[in-house]
Amino acid sequence: MITLTGRTLTKTVQPQMGLSLLEHAMQASIDWQFNCSRGTCAKCRCSILQGAELLAEVSDAEWERLGPEELDAGYRLGCQAIVAKAGDIKAINRTYF
């Protein structure tokens, strides 16, 4: 299961392989902040509390926008964090602004 926390809503949804955390949040009508969905605005930035190993590798956009310090601290971009394996994932939208 995937538990996503947006600005005011938290919901648990069934994982769909190949979809991003942002896509899961949008399908569940979670108030997840985003503008571009390409990895440049970083409004969809999130903290992965559980299941980071179930997500696809960090994208080039994430390396450029977040950098090693934030990635090491468990942050990803929701639009770039693709569900690759089944299991429990927990993420909280933590935008900069």
C-alpha positions as CSV (number, residue, x, y, z in Angstrom):
1,M,0.0,0.0,0.0
2,I,1.0,3.6,-0.5
3,T,0.2,6.2,2.1
4,L,0.5,9.7,0.8
5,T,0.1,12.9,2.8
6,G,-0.6,16.1,1.0
7,R,-1.1,19.6,2.4
8,T,-4.2,18.6,4.5
9,L,-5.2,15.1,3.3
10,T,-3.7,11.6,3.9
11,K,-4.9,8.6,2.0
12,T,-3.7,5.1,1.5
13,V,-4.0,3.7,-2.1
14,Q,-3.1,0.6,-4.0
15,P,0.2,0.8,-5.7
16,Q,0.3,0.9,-9.5
17,M,3.7,0.0,-11.0
18,G,5.0,2.6,-13.4
19,L,3.1,5.5,-11.9
20,S,4.7,8.3,-10.0
21,L,3.8,9.2,-6.4
22,L,2.4,12.5,-7.8
23,E,0.1,10.5,-10.2
24,H,-1.0,8.3,-7.3
25,A,-1.8,11.5,-5.3
26,M,-3.7,13.0,-8.2
27,Q,-5.8,9.9,-8.8
28,A,-6.7,9.9,-5.1
29,S,-7.6,13.6,-5.0
30,I,-4.9,14.3,-2.4
31,D,-3.9,18.0,-2.2
32,W,-0.3,17.3,-3.3
33,Q,1.4,20.5,-4.4
34,F,2.8,20.7,-8.0
35,N,3.2,23.0,-11.0
36,C,5.1,21.4,-13.8
37,S,5.2,17.6,-13.3
38,R,8.6,17.6,-15.2
39,G,10.9,17.8,-12.2
40,T,11.8,21.5,-12.5
41,C,9.6,23.4,-10.1
42,A,10.1,21.0,-7.1
43,K,6.7,21.8,-5.6
44,C,6.0,18.1,-5.5
45,R,9.2,17.5,-3.4
46,C,8.4,14.9,-0.8
47,S,10.0,13.0,2.1
48,I,10.0,9.2,1.7
49,L,9.4,7.8,5.2
50,Q,9.2,4.2,4.1
51,G,9.7,2.1,1.0
52,A,12.4,4.2,-0.8
53,E,13.8,1.0,-2.1
54,L,10.5,0.3,-3.9
55,L,10.9,3.4,-6.1
56,A,12.8,3.6,-9.4
57,E,16.3,5.0,-9.4
58,V,16.7,8.8,-8.9
59,S,16.2,10.6,-12.2
60,D,18.5,13.2,-13.7
61,A,15.9,15.9,-13.0
62,E,16.1,14.9,-9.3
63,W,19.9,15.0,-9.2
64,E,19.8,18.5,-10.8
65,R,17.0,19.9,-8.6
66,L,17.6,18.3,-5.2
67,G,21.2,17.4,-5.2
68,P,23.0,14.8,-3.1
69,E,22.3,16.3,0.3
70,E,18.5,16.2,0.0
71,L,18.5,12.8,-1.8
72,D,20.6,11.4,1.0
73,A,18.1,12.8,3.5
74,G,15.3,10.9,1.8
75,Y,13.7,13.5,-0.4
76,R,12.4,12.8,-3.9
77,L,10.3,14.7,-6.4
78,G,6.8,13.2,-6.5
79,C,6.6,13.5,-10.2
80,Q,9.8,11.6,-10.7
81,A,9.5,9.0,-8.0
82,I,8.1,6.0,-9.9
83,V,6.7,3.0,-8.1
84,A,8.9,0.0,-9.4
85,K,8.1,-2.7,-6.8
86,A,5.2,-3.8,-4.7
87,G,5.3,-3.0,-1.0
88,D,4.5,-0.4,1.6
89,I,5.5,3.2,0.7
90,K,4.9,6.3,2.9
91,A,5.6,9.8,1.6
92,I,4.7,13.3,2.7
93,N,4.6,16.3,0.3
94,R,7.2,18.8,1.7
95,T,7.4,21.7,-0.7
96,Y,9.9,24.4,-0.2
97,F,7.2,27.2,0.0
